[in-house]
Amino acid sequence: MITGCQLRAARALLNLDRRSLAELSGLSLPTIQRMESAEGVVGGSVESLMKVINALESAGIKLIGADEASASGGRGVRLIQPDPPEQ
């Protein structure tokens, strides 16, 4: 799943405010605020979690889980940018 820290970091990478993320995900602003304030894994309904995760992934975020391979381990986020067009 996603942690409050990952959610804040992903939003920062996308240069989104909370209201914009709420609109992108179809969730309310208080729901986004509650999710971001979570210490550790975000709780809530699976439907709400999937909405915010799908919105972030559609905007170009790759969530890195605690058990996924990474250089130094741990959870994180990565901004996925398409390759520049060849000229």
Stockholm file with secondary structure:
# STOCKHOLM 1.0

chainA/1-87         MITGCQLRAARALLNLDRRSLAELSGLSLPTIQRMESAEGVVGGSVESLMKVINALESAGIKLIGADEASASGGRGVRLIQPDPPEQ
#=GR chainA/1-87 SS CCBHHHHHHHHHHTTCCHHHHHHHHTCCHHHHHHHHTCSSBCCSCHHHHHHHHHHHHHTTEEEECTTSCCSSCSCEEEECCCCCCCC
#=GC SS_cons        CCBHHHHHHHHHHTTCCHHHHHHHHTCCHHHHHHHHTCSSBCCSCHHHHHHHHHHHHHTTEEEECTTSCCSSCSCEEEECCCCCCCC
//
